[in-house]
């Protein structure tokens, strides 16, 4: 007989592992719901009570969640999405899900500005935050007419499917011919509405900052500010490798303005990059779900998953801010990132060792849950083989079918954005 509601985590990746550990240590029963193709590292945790496997189609996530609730009597449990597609699927059917679950992510009215990068600039405009030079051309003719501050990057508006463009995170281009060819290639994979052209702000991960928080009605109840000291790969990091909490009043001010403007409910990470040319913090992304390095929070005094579970269950929480100077590190990616910086003459081995000083939270290693870190080498090999053996995802550019729904924001989303600003 269950004495209190548990948590259903959508995914089995590193983010899911951190949630399971946070809640499991507090005695909250935690289940995973994931597909066979997901990163399975969280399934190895002793804090996962049960793992449910479902088809990998993101469109079926909500149906799978509702089916699990009916079959296993999970009504009242808290839902934790761990990737952009699942959080978007939940947001679009937020009211239906709220009838059976407690939620840690917002509805579509707020999430659209995080999911569609074409709308993120509206939030910056609303609160008066700086934003990188960005354009949204819909044809090669428009691309040819752009006056670009080279170098620029091509990046996807959203990632509803996997292909070499979405896997790369961004493509750097330095001249007009490369821009034309790159945009045509990306548009062939994603459709014209799926591609964004944005200025490349100088600097690597050490200039990237985050305001992470748990919000209720736009008020940040629990928060931290962190810097992505290193990332891997170093240019456009797929993930952080070393993150450190710190005091950055301007980042916190802008972050609080953004969540307030969106009337955000649930977990969120707002990413900025400091432009060394003028010192401004420019809004890059808004992540409407738990972030990769959220396990840093408990070590810094802010246990985000547990606080989110309490808040979703209507239990009181006290406002809290993280202490500065606490680090999160994933050595499997930080070692190659640091060595690359050493070879470039930007980092010494002594400086690298100093950057790993305590207090420090490992991405995988926990003495009370050792199996995931022991399984990680095998899982890394599995990921590599799977990546190379994977069936090609639209690798050959071609015109986007006119009947297909483009991954850009709908006319309703654009109308809402105009009213928002």
N, C-alpha and C positions, 0 to 999 in steps of 0.2 A: 504494500500500500504506500503510494507516494505521499509524503507529508507536505511537499511544496512543489510548485512548477519548476521544471528543468529548463534546458536550453537546447534548441535545435540549430546547429551551425551548418550553413550551406557551404560546402567545400571541405577539403581535407589538406589544405596547403599549410604553409608556415604561419599564416595569419590565424587559421583555424586551430593550429597547435597552441598558440598563445592564449586563445580564448578558452580552450579546454583546460589548460593548466590553471588559468586564473580562477575559473569557476569550480573546477574539481577540487582545488585546495580549500575552497569554501564550502564544500559539500553539496554543490549544485550539480544535479545529474545532467550530463552533457552527451548529446547524440550528434553524429555527423550525418549529413545527407550529401552525397557526392556521386559523380559518375566514375566509370572505370578509367577514363582518360585523365582524371585529375591527379595532381601531385599528391601521393598518398602518405606523406610524412606524418600527418596528424593521426592517421589510423594506428600508428605504432604506440601512441601515448596510453599510459595506464589510466589516465583521467577520462578517456573516452569510454562511456558505458556501452554504446552500441553504434555501429556504422551501417547506414542504409545506402545501397547502391541503386542509382536511377539512370535513365537515359541522359546523355550529355547535352541534349538540345536545350538551350537557355529558355526557349519559348515554353517549355514544359515544366520549368522550375516551380511555378506557382501551383500547377496541378499536382506535381509530386509532393509538394509541401502539404497541400490540403488533403491529399490521399493519405499521407503519413499521419496526419492529425486524426483522421477518422479511424484508420486501422489500429493505431497504437494509443489512442486516447491522449493526445498531446495538447488538448485544448488548454489555453492559458499559458503555454510555454512561451519563452522568449526566443525570437528569431534573430539570428546573426548572419547576414550575407557577408561574403568575404571577397567578392570580385565585382567589377563594374556591371557585368551583364545581369548577375543575379539581383543586385541592388536595384537596377533599373526595372527588371521584371516585377519585383516586389512593389516598387513605387507606383507602377502603372495600375496595380490592383490592390492598392493600399487599404481601401475601405473594406474590401472583401476579406482580406487577411486579418484586419484589426478585429473582426468579429470572433476570430478563433485564437489569435495569437497576440502576445505583447511584442511590440516592434522596437528596434533600435536604429531604424533608418527612416528618412522622411518620405512623404508622398511626392508625387510627380511635380506638383507646383513648385517645390524647392529643388528637387533633384535634377530637373531638366537643365539647370544652369551649371551643374557639375558634370553631367553625362555628356552633353553636347558642348564641345569646346567652342563652337561658333557662338554660343550664348554667354560664355564665361565673361567676356569683356563687358557685358551689360552690368554685371555685378560690380566690376571695377569702376565703371562710369557712375553707377548709382552712389557709391560711397566715396568717390574721389580718390581712388587708388590708382597708382601708375600701372600701365599694362604695355606689354611689348607691341611694337608695330605689327599689325596683323591684317591680312587680306583674305578674302574668300572668293576668288575668281571661279567662274563656272564654265569657262571655255579657254582654249589656247590663245584666242584673240585677246581676251582680257589679261591673260598672263603676260603676253608680249607687250602690252601697254603699261604694265606696272612699273613704277619707279621704285626699285627695291634698294634698301640699305644693305647690300651684300657684305658678308655672307648672311644667308637666311636658311631656315629649315622648312622642310615639308613635314607635316605631322597629321595623323588621322583625326578627324572630328570625333569619332568614337571607334570602338573596337568590337563590332557585333560579330565579326568572324576573324579567323586567324589566317594571315598570309604574310609574305615577307615584309610588307610595309608596316603592318601592325606589330609584327615581332620586333622590328628594328626600332620602334618608338619614334624615331625621327630620322630624316635624311638631310644631311648638310649639302647645300649647293653654294657655289662661290661666284657664279657668273650666269649670264643670260642663257647661253645654250644649255648649260646643265639644268637650269631652272625649267626651261621648256621641256626638255626630255624627261626630267624627273617628275614634273607635274603630270605629263601625259601617261607615264608609267603608273603612277599612283592612282590617277583617275581611272585607268583601265582596271585596276584592282578593286577600287572602292566606289567608283562613280564620282562625278565632279563635286557633289555636295559633301563628299567624304574627305576632302583634302583641304588643309589650311596652310597658308604661307605666313611665316612669322619670322621676325628678326632674331638672329642668334645673339643673345646677350653674352658678352665675354665672361670667361671664368668657368670653373668646373664645379664639382659638388660642394666645395667649401663655401661657395657663395649662395647656396640654396638653404632656405629656412622654411620651417613649418610651424603653423599654429594648429595644434591638435586639441580637440575639446569634445566634451559631452554636453549637449545643449538641450534646453527645454524652452520652447517658444522664443528662440533666438537669444536666450541668455546662456552664456557659457558657465556651467556649474563646476566642471572640472576641466583643467587645461594645463598645457605645457607648451613651451617654445623650444624648438630644437634646431640644430644645424646639421645638414648632411655633410659631415667633414670629408668623407670619401664615399665613392659610389663605384659600381662596376657594371659595364665598362665605364671608363673615366669620362668619356665625352657625353654620351646620352645614357646614363645609367639605367639599366633595367631594374635595379634595386639598390638600396643603400647597403654599404658595407660597414661604415662607422658613423654613428649618429650620437650627438652629445646635447644634453639639455643646457640651456643658457638663458641669460636675461637679454632680451631684445625688445625693448618697450615699443618701438615702432611696429615691429611684426605683430606683437600682441594687440596693439591698438587697431591695426588694420584688420586682423583676424576677427576681433570682436565686432567690428563694424559690419563685416561681411556676414557673419552668422546672424547678426541682429537684423540686417536688411532682408535676409532670406527667411527669417522667422524659423530657423532650423530646429528640427527635433531629432535627437539621436547623436550618433558619432560622426565626426567630420575631421578631415585634415585639409588645411588650406596651405598651399605651397607658394612660396615667393622666391624670387632670385634677386639678389642685390646687384644692381648695375654699377660696376666700378667707375663708369664714366661720369655719373652724377650722384652716386650714393643712394639712389632711390630703390625701394623694394617693389618689384613689379610682380603682379599676380600672375602665376603660371597655371595652376590647376586647383580644382576643388574635388577632393575624394570623399564621396558620400558613404563610406564604409570604413571598417577598421583597416589600418595601414600596416605595412609589413613589419615595422619595428615597434609596434605598440607594446610588446613585452618589456620595453624600457620603462613604461609607466609605473608598474608596481615597485621597481627598484628606486624610482624617483619619488615615490609617495602618492602616485595616482593610478590606481588599478582600474583602468578604463572598462574592461569587460564586466567585472563584478559590479562596478558602479552603474553601468548601463543596464545590467540585469535588474538591480534594485530599482532604478528609476522606472524601468518598463513595468515592473510589478507594483508600482505605486508605493514603494517603500521610501522613507526619507533618506536623503544624502546631504552631507555637509559640503559647501563649496570648498574646493581645494585646488592649489597650484603646485606644480612639480618643483622640486628643488633643482638648482642648476648644478652642472659639473658631473652628471651621471652619464655613462656611456653605454651604448649598445653596439655589439660587434658581431659580424658573421665572418669568421676567419677564412672560410672557404672562398669568399669573394674579396675579402680585404687584403689577403696576402698578394694575389696578383695585381690588385689595384695599387697597393703600396709599392710593390716592386717596379711597376710601370712608372710611378712618380719618382722613385729612386733613380732609375735609368735616365729619366728626363732631367735630373738634377734639381728637382723641386722638393725633395724630401730625403732626409738622411735616415739610416737605420736607427740611430739613437732617437731621432724625433718620432719615428714610427713606434718604437717601443714605449716612449713616453706617452704617446696618444692612447695607449691601451691600459693605462693605469686605472686602478679602482677609484671609486665604485664603478663596477662594470657588469653588464648583463649580457650573457651569451645568447645568440639567436637560437641555438639548439640545446646546448649543454645545460642540464639541470640534474642535480644529484638525486632528487626525488622522482625523476622521470628520465632515466638514462637511455632507454631503447631507441628513441628517435635519432639521437646523435650517433649511436652505433649503427643504425640502419642507413644513415644518410649517404655513406660512400656507395652502397649498393643502389640506392635510389638515384644518386647522381649519374651513375652508369646507365641506369634504366632511362632516365630523362634524356641523356645524350643519344642513346640508341633510338629511342622513340622519336626524337626530333629529326634524326637523319632518315629514319624509315617511314616517317609520316607521309601519307598521301598528299600530293601537292594541293595547296589551297589557292586556286586561281592564280597560279604563278605566271601564266602568260597573259599580258595585258590584252584587253579586248573591250569594245564598247559595252557599257553597262546596259543590260536589257531594259527597254523603256517601261516594261510592265513591272519591273522589280521596284520595291520600295527603297529609295535612297536612304543612306544612313544619316542624312542631315536632319535638322529639326523640322518638324511639320509646320504648316502655316499657322496652326493654333499656337504652337510653341513660340513662333516668331512674333505673333500678335501679343501674346502674354509678355514677351520680353520688352516690346515697345512700351506697353503699359507700365511695366515694372520700372523702367528707366524714367 
